[in-house]
Amino acid sequence: MRHHATVGVLALLAGAAAVHLLGHRPAPPTTPLAPPSPPAFARTFAVSRFVRGNLHTHTTRSDGDTSPADVARWYRDHGYGFLALTDHNVLTDPGELASMVTPGFALVAGEEVSMYVGGRQVHVNALCTRTVVAGGTFPRVIDALEHAIGEIRAQDGVALVNHPNFDWALTAEDVVAADGAGLLEIASGHPYVHSAGDATHPSHEQLWDAALTAGREVMGIGGDDMHHLVTDADPEAFPGIAWVEAFVDEPRVDLVCDAIRKGALYASTGVRLRAITVSGDSYEVDPVDRDATVVFIGSAGRVLARAPGAGGARYRVRGDEGYVRARVEAASGEAWTPAVRVTRGAPRAIDAG
């Protein structure tokens, strides 16, 4: 009995010695893991100066009823700081209308690249470009989008996918696949483009959320798609209905092009904002309209919170939002602010102006 016990102890000691000789050591005590960083916004900005502009406008150079000079004059005289004339497959050089330009009003080069797929129209605005981007007929929507966006980006221009529901031409999958287009038209002054969708088609705002949820970095914009200054015109696509407010201090073409390239703007159909501030874990919107309600929206279009806009509305991030943007609702119309991703790393400050 004692002999067997001795042998067992010796065997254990021999095993321990062998482990020692092989260089193995017991694992050191584990160090507790640091707690995860609190959720925060991936980028921060604070802006309280805006310049109004329209990025979708037609003249007699395509299917509008008014000359380029008279269209530019209307926008300049109604308080706009910048304008892009975007006739179908016609690039308007701002230099041609130099007499319209003032220190408070700038013209941005633009064209509506107009394409056809299966008899339906697919339109992408080329902004801040130098030469015409050809339209044409394509076998698939994605082919048309890739053509226009690629040609626009090759000129360091900004691609704006126009009115996806016009002709019901674009699906959510098409909008998601439009990689490289930094802007999507979600509010339009044209009565025939179905911005609100219908029983079987999502609205333009819902298509924007689909793209954001899929990881696309894209800003929703408002545009007149202006065709007429004549009051009895059909389809009554008049000016002054939907626009953007760029985060710039003055209406210089270089500043405007940089702002729209970054999506540094908000869209509106009547609502004005005093300020938008994204800082750390806080997203704050301050509407001018005292009756406004601020609706904070996250991934997949989920409503995160509603708050009265008077005095400013603030949303504090929880970490499960994916992104946060705001829709401001008032008697005067609506406004839409940029979507900002939620992260657990250090936020990145951006130059908003």
Summary of the structure (lengths in Angstrom):
residues: 353
radius of gyration: 27.6
end to end distance: 88.5
largest distance: 114.6
contacts: 1201
relative contact order: 0.15
helix: 24%
strand: 32%
